[in-house]
């Protein structure tokens, strides 16, 4: 009897996964097609579809399932790898000074706004600091998807946003380390802080340099292989190796994936890798977008305090990042579009919120309000960015 029970449990896991994947891919495609016909970026349709099949509506999938979370994380890594492949490293370097201004302003202003909202609501100092820190980050994933779909990834606005988002992730790792240490009751260690900063920046620069030095060897090895999928497999190994090293060295995994893409983008295999990678990304990425939408539980907004806090943090988060676009000085870029490109908090903000809850710094109420802020900015950021860029395209075509 025990054997039969165990067998049923084993069989139910792949069955449940397959059922969830059917729902995810069907919902993803329906949402993307509807968005396309409404002349909106398909990613917005996928997010809306996740909201429909998730905890707030039909409850067809459970977004907290570990296997779905894992697939979603792989999707984010591949998205940033693909973004690196499609980017021009020289263009990113050229907007370095503008990106620094955008990144720093996009962290300081939202932090001040978020801290002010938390103190106005009467929350303790450390809780207010951590909630405000959650508002400083930027998700490259969603913005990169919209920029790619609208053809702006390698234009001035796209280059500034991507470069600033990379800096945000580096600074975000530092902020998260400091605040987490304070939450655990440990004193601030400036040597550790300098080590985290040095590691993150060092990996970004060193990864590009070392990657380019190793690239001729990589290409020669690929040309020696003759079995099916040789280029795709080698490229994925390259991507995951950089991702793994980035995490091991204390940097962000998505930075490692992005750097790997930037390095491969300089080779003559760039276009071939891109074409081979698209089907793999198309398998994993819808899981991420659907899961983000499915996590929204609108019922909890029935609590008045949660509602006020959620709205306050969301407004502060959107306005704070919108302002940062105007820090892109001495450039003809659409500054409001740059600001909107920095709005989405995505998976990075969710990681911050989860750690805050785990350390006990954030209460469940504040944690939910922060998650609402993260998810709604993830919705609003791409939506507002798409609206602004479409208006710019119309004005350019008329002139």
N, C-alpha and C positions, 0 to 999 in steps of 0.2 A: 504493500500500500504506500509506504514511504517513497519507494522508487517511482511509483506512478505520480505522486504529488510533485516530486522533484522534476520529473520529466515534463509535467505540465507547466511548471514555472519556467523551465528553460525554454520551452517552445513558445510560451506566451510573450517573452521578451522580444524576439524578432518579429512576432506577429504584431505586437503593439507598435514597434518601431516602423514597420512597413505601413501600418494603418496611418500613423502620424505623417509619414513622408508623402503618402498619397494626398492627404488633406493639405499639407504644406505646399506641395508643387501645384496642385490644382488651384488653391487659393492664390498662390503667387502669380500664376499665369493669368487668372481671371482679373485680378487686381491690376496687373501690369497692362493688360490689354485695354481695360476701361480707362486707365490713366492716359494711355497712348491716344485713344480716341477723343479724350477730353483735352488733348494737346498739353499734357503734363508729363514730367519725367516718370517712367515706369516704377522707379523705386518708391515714389509716393503711393502708388496703387498697391504695392506689396506691403507697405506699412499699414495701410488702411485695411487690407485683407487680413493681416495679422490681428488687428483689433476686432474684426468680425468673428474670427474662429477662436479667439482667445478667451480669457477669463471674464471679460466684460460682456460678452454677447453669447455666442453659441457654445462655448466651452468644449470645443471638439479636440483641442490639444492642451496639454499641460506644459507650459513654457519652462517649468523648473526641472524637467527631466534631464539628468546628467548627460545622456547620450546626445540629446538635441543641443544642449549647451556646448558640448564638445564639437559637434559638427558646425555649429555657428561660429565658434572660435577659429576653426580651420578656414571657414569662409572669409572671415575678416583678414586673416593672414594672406590668403590668396588674392583678395581684393587689393591689399596694399602692395603686394608683389606685382600685380598687374598694373597698378597705378605707377609704380616705379619704372616699369617697362615702357609706359606710355609718356613718361616725363623726360624733360631735357635738363640734364644736370647743370649745363652752362647757364640756362635761363634762370634756374633756381638760385645760382650763385649771384647772378646779376641783381636780383631783388633782395639781397641779403639785408641791407640796411633798412629798407622798408619793412621787411618781414620781422626784424627785431623790434621795430617800433610797434607794429601791429600785435605781435605776440606779448610784449610786456604790458602794453595798454589793455590787451584783451584778458590779462590775468589780474591786473591791479584793480581796474574799474569794477568788474563783476564781483571781485572779492569784497570791495568796500560796500557795494550795493547789497550783496547777500548778507554781510555782517550787520548792516544797518537794519535790514528786515528782521533778522533773528533777534537782535536786541530790542527792537520795537515790540516784538511778540513776547519778550520777557524771558528768553532762554539763557542758560548759563554761558559763561565766557567760552569754555572749551568747545561746547556744543555749537556755539555760534561760529567759532573759528573753523571748525571742521566742515560745517554745512556750507560756509562761504568758500572754503577751499574746493569743495565739489563743483563749484560754479566756474572755476578758473580754467578747466580743461577744454579741449576741443577734439572732436572725433574726425579724423581724416576720412574714414570710410564712406559715410553718407555724402559728404560734400564732394569727395572725389568722384563718386558715382554720378552725381548731378552734373558736375563740370564736364565729365566725359560724355554724357548723353547729349549735352547742349553744345559740345565742341569748344569748350572754354578751358580745357585742362592745360593746354600749352600756350594760352594767351596770358597777358599780363596779370589779370585778376587771379587766374588759376595758379600761376607761379607764386604770387605773393601769399595766397591762402595756404598752399601746400608747404611752403617754406616756414611760414608762421606756425602752422599746425605741428610741424616737426619740432620746432622750438618749444611749443606748448607741451608736447609730450615729454621732452627732456626735463623742462622745469616742473612738469606735473609729477614726475617720478621723485624729484627732490622734495616738493611740497608734501607729497604723500608720506615719504619716509619721515620727515620732520614731525608732521602732525600725528602720525601713528605712534611715534616714539613718545610724544607728549601724552597721548591717550593711554599708553601703558605705564605712565608714571616715571619714565626715564628722563634724565636730563639731556639737554641738547648737546650733542658732540659735534663740534665744528670740523674736526678732522674727518669724521664720517660724512658730514655734509659735503665737504670739499671733494671727498672721494667719489660720492655719487655724481656730483656735477662733472668731475673730470672723466669718470667712466662713461657717462652718457654722451658727452661731446666727443670724447676720444673714440668711442665706438662708431659714431656717425662719420667722423673724418677718416679714422683708421680703417674702417670697414670698406669705404670707397677706395682708398689707396691700395690696401692689401688685395681687395677683390680685383682691381684692375691689373695688379701684378700677376695674380694667379689665373686671370682669364685666358691667356694663350694656352696654358696647360689644360684648362677646362675644355677649350674648343678642340684641342688635339685629341683628348680622351674621347670626346663625343664622336669625332670622326672615325675613331677606331671601332666603335660599336656598330653592330649590324642587325640587332634584334629589334622587334617591334617596340615603339615608344622610347627609343634611346634618348632623344633630345628632351622629351617631356620629363622622363624620369630623372635625368641628370639635372635638369633645371629645378625640379622640385627638391631634390637633395640639396642643391645649392641654396635655395630659398629657406628650407627648414633648418639648414645648418646655421645660417645667419640669424634666423629667428631664435634658435636654441642658444646660441652664443650671446645674443643680446640679453636674454633673460638671465642667463648664468652670470653675466657681468653686471647685473643690476639695472640694465636699461629696459626699455619697453619692447616687447616682442614685435609689435607692428613696425617699429623703427627698423629692426633687423630685416623684416620682409621688404620694406620699402627700399632699403639700401641694396639688398640683393637685386631688386628689379632695376635700380639705377645703374648698377654695374653691368648687368646683362644687356641693358639698353644701348651700351656703347659698342656692342659686337655686331658682326654681320648676321648673326642668328636671331636678332631681335624680332623681326616680323614673323619668322617661323615659330619662335617660342610663343609669341602672342597668340597666333592662330591655334596652336596645340593646347594652350592653357585655357582658352575661353570655355570649352565644354566642361572642364574640370571645375572651374570657378562657377559656372552655371549650375553645377550640381550642389555645391556647398552653400553658395551665397544666399539663395532664397530662404534657407533655413534661418540664417541670421536675421534678415529683415522681417520675416514672419514672427519669429520669437520676440523681437523687440516690440512689435505691435501687440502681440498676444499677452504681454506682461502687464499691460495697462488694466487696472481694476477700477473702473469709474465709480463703482458703488461706494468705495471708501471716501469719495468726495462728499458724501452726505454729512460727514462730520464737519461742523462749521469751522472749528479751529484748523483742521487739516486743509479745508478748502481755502481759507484766507491765507494760510502759510504757503500752500502750493501755488496759488495765484501770485502772491507777492514774490516768491523766489523765481517763478517763471518769467514774470515781467522784468525783474532785475537782471536775470540771466540774458534775456533777449536784448534789452536796451544796453546792457554793459558791453556785450560783444559787438552790437551795431556801432557803438561809439568808436571801437578800436579800429575800424576800417579807415577812419579819418587820420589815423597816425601814419598811414602810408604816404609820407610826405614826398614832394617833388616827383610826382608821377601822374600820368594821365589815366590811371586805372579808375574804374568805377568804385569809389570808396565805400558806398553803401553796399554794393555787391560783395566787396571784400569783407565787410563787417558781417553780413548775413552768412557768408561762407564759414565764419568762425562760430556760428551760433550752436550748431549741433554738438551735444555732449556725448551721445552714443555710448558705446561699450566702455569707454574710459571713465565716464561719469558714474556708470553703474558699478564699476570696480571700486571707485572711491567710496560710494555709498555703502556697499557691502562690507568693506573693511571698517568703516565707521560704526556700523551696527555690530560687527563682530567684536570690536574692542570695547563696546559699551559706551562710546562717546556719543553716539546718536541713539535716541530713543526710537521705538518702533514708529511713533507718530512722525517724528522729524525725518526718519529714514524714508517713510512713504512719501512725504512731501518732496524730499530730494529726488526720489525716483520719478515722481510725477514731473518735476522740473526737467530731469534728464530726458525723459521720453517725449514730453511735449516740445522741448527745444529740438529734439531729434526729428520730430514731425515738422515743426515750424521753420527750422533753418533751411532745409532743402526746398520747402514750399516757397518761402519768401525769396530765396536765392533764384529759384526758377522764374518767379514772377518778374524780378528785377532784370535778369539777363534777357528774358524774352522781350521786355520793353526796349532794352538796349538794342537787340537785334532788329526790332521793327524800326527804331529811329535811324539805325545805320543803313537799312535798306531803303528808307525814304529819302535819305540825304544823297 
